[in-house]
Amino acid sequence: MRNDHTETLPCPFGELATDLSDSELRETAYEILVGACLSCGGKKSNNNVTKSEKGASTSHTSLTSRAASKMKKALGLRSRRKSSGNKHGKDRVKKASSIEETLRVQLRVSEQTDSIVRKALSKFAANQTIESLVLPLEMLQQLQPSDFPNQEEYEAWQRRNLKLLEAGLLLHPLIPLNNKDTAPQQLRKVIDGVSENPFNTVTINELMQALRSIVTSLACRSRDDGSISDNSNWANGFPLNLKIYKMLLEACFDQNDETSVVEELDEVLELIKKTWLVLGLNQTLHNLSFLWILFNRYTSTEHAEGDLLNAADKMLVRVENDAKALKGDANYAKMLSSTLSAISGWAEKRLVVYHSCFRRDNTESMACVVSMAVLSAKIMAEEDGVEGNGNDVGYERVDGYIKSSLCAAFSQASSQYLSLIFYFVPVYE
């Protein structure tokens, strides 16, 4: 049951200019994830590691693993308790080998769909890195109607991949389109042709040949400075990349208990990070995305789990450090501003009347709400180049909350007092 302070907040990542549903984005996220795991370990290092450096590399990996295992503890997140069962080594081996399976279940991908995805990916992912491929194009060319249970499922799958090509290459491209380039118009014409003839084998084969040439030219375009990336730019434009990544991060929450994270959170996050090269993300964007996921989960579940708010508060501290280190990135600045504005607006809505919003049963959360409101305001002020320091911003905000809430409380008490007077004292003419 929703309480008075629970509300649905708009996602700060922006809206897509196409009708890709959450279920379609989840399927896409899973395909990218599986492809990243299958293709050459998901990443080729840009550095040449010599034999003498292998020992240091192994040591670093071990340290990274130990650091990752502290994620839940660092954020104070709670896992859903599961039956203990066998506590010996077999359980640990089984757990380690089922992280991908955990994500499959969390992303609501059926075993049948998983089988189809892996059949297609296995044909090319073993010899090429996933980031060098335009995944929807490869999937369209590898799978046939006979690979699906029925024509309706095949057509829905085909339609999703065509919408992804349109979204990634035409509607939300990483590199802005050149008005003089005819490839965008050609791609739209091919997409329309495939949509109108989903089961005409002869027509589809001809269109697919044209599709590869056009898609490749769009995905491998050079940047304004003339540089050419080794990665295919089809899923790393904003906000498409963030929408897909949001689905992966939401899979960190247990389906059977939406306020708690999966037991294998650390391993799941490490696996999810394999998609960064495809989606054009990094640790900074991950931190900001994860901040929103934690905060939004708290607000959308009736504030039932205070650990989520505490975790969001801790992630906001990391985001503050990121914001100081990262300047000049327009996409990051836009996402940062919209995320902090949403958090600040939600917090201030409660703090300006905190006498009525916080009572004995929820006073513990007030410290976190104040912290997030002040820190959000401080980061936004620094981003906007406002003069002053964080202490000034914090003092002004808290002072404003106190005065505003006292006025609201006094006004409410006065109104109630006057109501009692008019009720009990007779009115004489």
C-alpha positions as CSV (number, residue, x, y, z in Angstrom):
1,M,0.0,0.0,0.0
2,R,1.4,3.4,-1.0
3,N,1.9,6.0,1.7
4,D,1.6,9.8,1.4
5,H,5.3,10.3,0.5
6,T,5.7,7.5,-2.1
7,E,5.7,8.7,-5.7
8,T,6.9,7.6,-9.1
9,L,9.8,9.8,-10.2
10,P,10.6,10.3,-13.9
11,C,13.8,8.7,-15.1
12,P,16.5,11.4,-15.5
13,F,18.2,9.4,-18.3
14,G,15.9,11.0,-20.9
15,E,13.3,9.5,-23.2
16,L,13.9,7.4,-26.4
17,A,12.6,8.7,-29.7
18,T,11.2,5.2,-30.4
19,D,8.8,2.8,-28.8
20,L,11.3,0.2,-27.4
21,S,9.6,-1.3,-24.4
22,D,11.2,-2.3,-21.1
23,S,11.0,-6.0,-22.1
24,E,12.7,-5.3,-25.4
25,L,15.4,-3.4,-23.7
26,R,15.9,-6.2,-21.2
27,E,16.3,-8.7,-24.1
28,T,18.8,-6.4,-25.7
29,A,20.7,-6.0,-22.5
30,Y,20.9,-9.8,-22.1
31,E,22.1,-10.3,-25.6
32,I,24.9,-7.7,-25.1
33,L,25.8,-9.3,-21.8
34,V,26.0,-12.9,-23.2
35,G,27.9,-11.6,-26.2
36,A,30.4,-9.8,-24.0
37,C,30.9,-13.0,-22.0
38,L,31.4,-15.2,-25.0
39,S,33.6,-13.0,-27.1
40,C,37.3,-13.2,-26.2
41,G,36.5,-12.6,-22.5
42,G,34.5,-9.5,-23.4
43,K,37.6,-7.3,-23.8
44,K,41.0,-7.0,-25.4
45,S,43.5,-5.1,-23.5
46,N,45.0,-2.1,-25.1
47,N,48.3,-2.7,-23.3
48,N,50.8,-5.4,-24.2
49,V,51.5,-7.5,-21.1
50,T,54.9,-9.1,-21.0
51,K,55.6,-12.4,-19.2
52,S,57.4,-10.5,-16.4
53,E,54.2,-8.4,-15.9
54,K,51.9,-11.4,-15.6
55,G,52.5,-11.9,-11.9
56,A,51.7,-8.3,-11.2
57,S,48.6,-8.6,-13.3
58,T,47.4,-11.6,-11.4
59,S,47.9,-9.9,-8.1
60,H,46.0,-6.8,-9.3
61,T,43.1,-9.1,-10.4
62,S,43.1,-10.7,-7.0
63,L,43.0,-7.3,-5.3
64,T,40.2,-6.2,-7.5
65,S,38.2,-9.3,-6.7
66,R,38.6,-8.8,-3.0
67,A,37.6,-5.1,-3.3
68,A,34.5,-6.0,-5.3
69,S,33.4,-8.5,-2.6
70,K,33.1,-5.5,-0.2
71,M,30.4,-3.7,-2.3
72,K,27.4,-4.8,-0.2
73,K,29.2,-4.1,3.0
74,A,30.4,-0.7,1.9
75,L,26.9,0.4,0.8
76,G,25.2,-1.4,3.7
77,L,22.9,-3.3,1.3
78,R,20.8,-6.3,2.4
79,S,20.5,-9.6,0.5
80,R,17.4,-11.7,0.7
81,R,18.1,-14.7,3.0
82,K,18.1,-18.0,1.3
83,S,18.0,-21.5,2.6
84,S,21.4,-22.6,3.7
85,G,21.4,-26.1,2.3
86,N,24.9,-27.7,1.9
87,K,27.4,-25.2,3.3
88,H,30.5,-26.9,1.8
89,G,32.5,-26.3,-1.3
90,K,30.0,-27.7,-3.8
91,D,27.6,-24.8,-3.1
92,R,30.4,-22.3,-3.8
93,V,31.3,-23.9,-7.1
94,K,27.6,-24.0,-8.1
95,K,27.2,-20.4,-7.2
96,A,30.2,-19.3,-9.2
97,S,29.0,-21.1,-12.3
98,S,25.5,-19.7,-12.2
99,I,26.0,-16.0,-12.2
100,E,24.9,-15.8,-15.9
101,E,21.9,-18.0,-15.0
102,T,21.1,-15.6,-12.1
103,L,21.1,-12.7,-14.5
104,R,19.0,-14.6,-17.1
105,V,16.3,-15.1,-14.4
106,Q,16.6,-11.6,-13.1
107,L,16.2,-10.2,-16.7
108,R,13.2,-12.4,-17.2
109,V,14.7,-14.1,-20.2
110,S,13.3,-17.6,-20.9
111,E,15.5,-20.7,-21.4
112,Q,14.1,-21.0,-24.9
113,T,15.1,-17.4,-25.7
114,D,18.5,-17.9,-24.1
115,S,19.1,-20.9,-26.3
116,I,18.2,-18.9,-29.5
117,V,20.5,-16.1,-28.4
118,R,23.5,-18.3,-27.7
119,K,23.0,-20.2,-30.9
120,A,23.3,-17.0,-32.9
121,L,26.1,-15.5,-30.8
122,S,28.3,-18.6,-30.9
123,K,28.6,-18.3,-34.6
124,F,30.6,-15.1,-34.5
125,A,31.3,-14.0,-30.9
126,A,34.1,-16.6,-30.4
127,N,36.3,-15.0,-33.1
128,Q,35.4,-11.3,-32.7
129,T,34.9,-9.0,-29.8
130,I,31.3,-7.9,-29.1
131,E,32.3,-4.3,-29.2
132,S,33.5,-4.5,-32.8
133,L,30.1,-5.8,-34.0
134,V,26.7,-4.3,-34.6
135,L,24.8,-6.9,-32.6
136,P,21.3,-6.3,-34.1
137,L,22.7,-6.6,-37.6
138,E,24.5,-9.9,-36.8
139,M,21.5,-11.3,-35.1
140,L,19.2,-10.5,-38.0
141,Q,21.6,-12.2,-40.4
142,Q,22.3,-15.3,-38.3
143,L,18.8,-16.3,-37.3
144,Q,15.9,-17.5,-39.5
145,P,12.2,-17.9,-38.9
146,S,12.8,-21.7,-38.4
147,D,14.8,-20.9,-35.3
148,F,11.7,-19.6,-33.5
149,P,8.7,-21.4,-32.1
150,N,6.3,-19.5,-34.4
151,Q,6.2,-16.7,-37.0
152,E,4.8,-14.2,-34.5
153,E,7.8,-14.5,-32.2
154,Y,10.2,-14.2,-35.1
155,E,8.5,-11.1,-36.4
156,A,8.5,-9.5,-32.9
157,W,12.2,-10.3,-32.6
158,Q,13.0,-9.0,-36.0
159,R,11.0,-5.8,-35.3
160,R,12.9,-5.2,-32.1
161,N,16.3,-5.5,-33.8
162,L,15.3,-3.1,-36.6
163,K,14.1,-0.6,-34.0
164,L,17.4,-0.9,-32.2
165,L,19.3,-0.1,-35.4
166,E,17.1,2.9,-35.9
167,A,17.5,4.0,-32.3
168,G,21.3,3.5,-32.2
169,L,22.3,4.7,-35.6
170,L,19.6,7.3,-36.5
171,L,17.7,8.6,-33.5
172,H,20.4,8.6,-30.8
173,P,23.8,8.2,-32.5
174,L,27.0,8.8,-30.6
175,I,28.4,10.7,-33.5
176,P,26.0,13.3,-34.9
177,L,24.7,12.5,-38.4
178,N,25.9,14.5,-41.4
179,N,23.0,16.0,-43.3
180,K,24.9,15.4,-46.6
181,D,25.2,11.7,-45.9
182,T,22.6,9.6,-47.8
183,A,23.1,6.5,-45.6
184,P,20.5,7.4,-43.0
185,Q,17.8,7.7,-45.7
186,Q,18.9,4.4,-47.2
187,L,18.8,2.7,-43.8
188,R,15.2,3.9,-43.2
189,K,14.2,2.5,-46.6
190,V,15.8,-0.9,-45.9
191,I,14.2,-1.1,-42.5
192,D,10.8,-0.3,-44.0
193,G,11.4,-3.0,-46.7
194,V,12.3,-5.7,-44.1
195,S,9.3,-4.7,-42.0
196,E,6.9,-5.0,-45.0
197,N,8.4,-8.4,-46.1
198,P,9.4,-10.3,-43.0
199,F,8.9,-13.8,-44.5
200,N,9.8,-13.2,-48.2
201,T,13.1,-15.0,-48.3
202,V,14.3,-13.6,-51.6
203,T,13.5,-10.1,-50.7
204,I,15.0,-10.4,-47.2
205,N,18.3,-11.8,-48.5
206,E,18.6,-8.8,-50.9
207,L,17.7,-6.4,-48.2
208,M,20.1,-7.9,-45.7
209,Q,23.1,-7.5,-48.1
210,A,22.2,-3.8,-48.5
211,L,21.7,-3.6,-44.7
212,R,25.2,-4.7,-43.8
213,S,26.8,-2.2,-46.1
214,I,24.7,0.8,-44.8
215,V,24.8,-0.2,-41.1
216,T,28.6,-0.7,-41.2
217,S,29.2,2.7,-42.8
218,L,27.0,4.4,-40.1
219,A,28.4,2.5,-37.2
220,C,32.1,3.0,-38.2
221,R,31.9,6.7,-39.0
222,S,34.9,8.9,-38.0
223,R,34.6,11.5,-35.3
224,D,34.8,15.3,-35.9
225,D,38.5,15.1,-35.2
226,G,39.0,12.5,-37.9
227,S,39.7,9.6,-35.5
228,I,38.1,6.2,-36.0
229,S,37.1,4.0,-33.1
230,D,37.8,0.3,-33.1
231,N,34.3,-0.2,-31.6
232,S,31.0,-0.1,-33.5
233,N,28.9,2.8,-32.5
234,W,25.4,1.5,-32.4
235,A,24.5,1.2,-28.6
236,N,26.7,3.8,-27.1
237,G,24.7,7.0,-27.8
238,F,22.8,8.7,-25.1
239,P,20.2,7.9,-23.7
240,L,19.9,4.5,-25.5
241,N,23.0,3.2,-23.7
242,L,21.7,4.3,-20.3
243,K,18.3,2.8,-20.9
244,I,19.8,-0.5,-21.7
245,Y,22.3,-0.3,-18.8
246,K,19.4,0.6,-16.4
247,M,17.8,-2.8,-17.2
248,L,21.1,-4.6,-16.2
249,L,21.4,-2.6,-12.9
250,E,17.8,-3.3,-12.0
251,A,18.6,-7.0,-12.3
252,C,20.7,-6.6,-9.2
253,F,17.5,-6.6,-7.1
254,D,15.9,-9.9,-6.1
255,Q,12.7,-10.6,-8.0
256,N,11.2,-12.2,-4.8
257,D,12.0,-9.3,-2.6
258,E,12.2,-6.0,-4.5
259,T,13.8,-4.1,-1.6
260,S,16.9,-6.4,-1.4
261,V,19.7,-7.1,-3.8
262,V,20.7,-10.6,-5.0
263,E,23.0,-12.5,-2.9
264,E,25.6,-12.6,-5.7
265,L,25.6,-8.8,-6.1
266,D,29.4,-8.4,-6.3
267,E,29.7,-11.1,-9.0
268,V,26.7,-9.8,-10.9
269,L,28.1,-6.3,-11.0
270,E,31.5,-7.5,-12.3
271,L,29.7,-9.4,-15.1
272,I,27.6,-6.4,-16.0
273,K,30.7,-4.3,-16.3
274,K,31.7,-6.4,-19.3
275,T,29.1,-4.5,-21.3
276,W,30.8,-1.1,-20.8
277,L,32.7,-1.2,-24.1
278,V,29.6,-1.8,-26.1
279,L,27.5,0.8,-24.2
280,G,30.3,3.4,-24.0
281,L,30.2,3.5,-20.3
282,N,32.8,3.8,-17.5
283,Q,33.0,3.8,-13.7
284,T,31.9,7.4,-13.5
285,L,28.7,6.8,-15.5
286,H,28.1,3.5,-13.6
287,N,28.3,5.3,-10.3
288,L,25.7,7.9,-11.4
289,S,23.4,5.3,-12.9
290,F,23.7,3.1,-9.8
291,L,22.9,6.1,-7.5
292,W,19.7,6.6,-9.4
293,I,18.7,2.9,-9.3
294,L,19.2,2.7,-5.6
295,F,17.4,6.0,-4.9
296,N,14.5,5.2,-7.2
297,R,14.1,1.7,-5.8
298,Y,13.7,3.3,-2.3
299,T,11.1,5.9,-3.4
300,S,9.1,3.4,-5.5
301,T,8.8,0.7,-2.8
302,E,7.0,2.9,-0.2
303,H,10.3,3.7,1.6
304,A,10.1,0.2,3.1
305,E,13.9,-0.4,3.2
306,G,16.0,2.3,4.8
307,D,19.2,0.6,3.7
308,L,18.5,1.6,0.1
309,L,18.4,5.3,1.1
310,N,21.6,4.9,3.1
311,A,23.3,3.2,0.1
312,A,22.1,6.0,-2.2
313,D,23.6,8.5,0.2
314,K,26.9,6.7,0.1
315,M,26.9,6.5,-3.7
316,L,26.2,10.2,-3.9
317,V,29.5,10.9,-2.1
318,R,31.2,8.9,-4.8
319,V,29.4,10.9,-7.4
320,E,30.6,14.1,-5.8
321,N,34.2,12.9,-6.2
322,D,33.5,12.0,-9.8
323,A,32.0,15.4,-10.6
324,K,35.1,17.1,-9.3
325,A,37.3,15.0,-11.4
326,L,35.2,15.1,-14.6
327,K,34.6,18.4,-16.3
328,G,33.7,19.3,-19.8
329,D,31.7,16.1,-20.7
330,A,28.4,17.4,-21.9
331,N,26.5,14.1,-21.7
332,Y,27.7,13.4,-18.2
333,A,26.9,17.0,-17.1
334,K,23.4,16.7,-18.5
335,M,22.8,13.3,-16.8
336,L,24.3,14.6,-13.5
337,S,22.1,17.7,-13.5
338,S,18.9,15.8,-14.2
339,T,19.7,13.1,-11.6
340,L,20.6,15.5,-8.9
341,S,17.6,17.8,-9.6
342,A,15.3,14.8,-9.2
343,I,16.9,13.8,-5.9
344,S,17.0,17.4,-4.6
345,G,13.4,18.0,-5.6
346,W,12.2,14.9,-3.8
347,A,14.2,15.6,-0.7
348,E,13.3,19.3,-0.4
349,K,9.6,18.5,-0.8
350,R,9.9,16.7,2.5
351,L,12.3,18.9,4.3
352,V,10.4,22.2,3.9
353,V,7.7,20.5,5.9
354,Y,9.8,18.0,7.9
355,H,7.7,18.5,11.1
356,S,4.8,16.8,9.4
357,C,6.8,14.3,7.2
358,F,9.1,12.9,9.9
359,R,7.8,11.3,13.1
360,R,9.1,8.8,15.6
361,D,8.9,5.9,13.2
362,N,11.0,7.4,10.5
363,T,13.3,10.0,12.1
364,E,16.4,7.9,11.3
365,S,15.9,8.5,7.6
366,M,15.8,12.2,8.0
367,A,19.6,12.4,8.4
368,C,20.1,10.8,5.0
369,V,17.4,13.0,3.3
370,V,19.2,16.1,4.7
371,S,22.6,14.8,3.6
372,M,21.4,14.0,0.0
373,A,19.6,17.4,-0.3
374,V,22.6,19.4,0.8
375,L,25.1,17.4,-1.1
376,S,23.0,17.5,-4.3
377,A,22.7,21.3,-4.0
378,K,26.4,21.6,-3.3
379,I,27.4,19.5,-6.4
380,M,25.0,21.4,-8.7
381,A,26.3,24.8,-7.4
382,E,29.9,23.8,-8.2
383,E,28.8,22.5,-11.6
384,D,27.1,25.8,-12.3
385,G,30.1,27.8,-11.2
386,V,28.2,29.5,-8.4
387,E,30.5,31.4,-6.0
388,G,30.9,30.3,-2.4
389,N,31.7,27.0,-0.9
390,G,29.9,23.8,0.1
391,N,29.5,25.0,3.7
392,D,27.7,28.1,2.6
393,V,25.3,26.0,0.4
394,G,24.7,23.6,3.2
395,Y,24.1,26.3,5.8
396,E,21.7,28.2,3.6
397,R,19.7,25.0,2.7
398,V,19.4,23.7,6.2
399,D,18.5,27.2,7.5
400,G,15.8,27.5,4.8
401,Y,14.4,24.0,5.7
402,I,14.1,24.9,9.4
403,K,12.4,28.3,8.8
404,S,10.0,26.9,6.2
405,S,9.0,23.9,8.2
406,L,8.5,26.0,11.4
407,C,6.3,28.4,9.5
408,A,4.3,25.4,8.0
409,A,4.0,23.8,11.5
410,F,2.9,27.1,13.1
411,S,0.4,27.7,10.3
412,Q,-1.0,24.3,10.7
413,A,-1.2,24.6,14.5
414,S,-2.8,28.0,14.3
415,S,-5.4,26.7,11.9
416,Q,-6.2,23.8,14.2
417,Y,-6.4,26.1,17.2
418,L,-8.8,28.5,15.4
419,S,-10.9,25.6,14.4
420,L,-11.3,24.5,18.0
421,I,-12.2,28.0,19.1
422,F,-14.9,28.3,16.5
423,Y,-16.2,24.9,17.4
424,F,-16.4,25.3,21.2
425,V,-17.0,29.1,21.6
426,P,-20.6,30.0,20.7
427,V,-21.0,32.8,18.2
428,Y,-23.3,35.6,19.4
429,E,-25.0,38.0,17.1
